[in-house]
Amino acid sequence: MKVFCNIEGMIDKIREIKDKKGDLMAFLSISDEETNISVTLFSSVYNTCHDLRKNDIILIEGRVERR
């Protein structure tokens, strides 16, 4: 089942890596007043917003995957 949602929060941590093709992607830790979540930005998305910084407030629209 695919679940889509909007999440607003502050970036606590950004970790950039290169994918198998050598493109940059990122793992973000996002928090609000109640919880923390992990967000994966694949290279196709991260290339459009790679100027993100720690403590930025952002709104994310995406698909939820539980593990």
MOHUZI-V901762 format. One line per field, one symbol per residue. burial: # if it has 9 or more other C-alpha atoms within 8 Angstrom, else .. A space follows every 50 residues. Layout:
BEGIN
burial=???
END
This chain:
BEGIN
burial=.......#####.#...##....#########........###..##... ...#.............
END
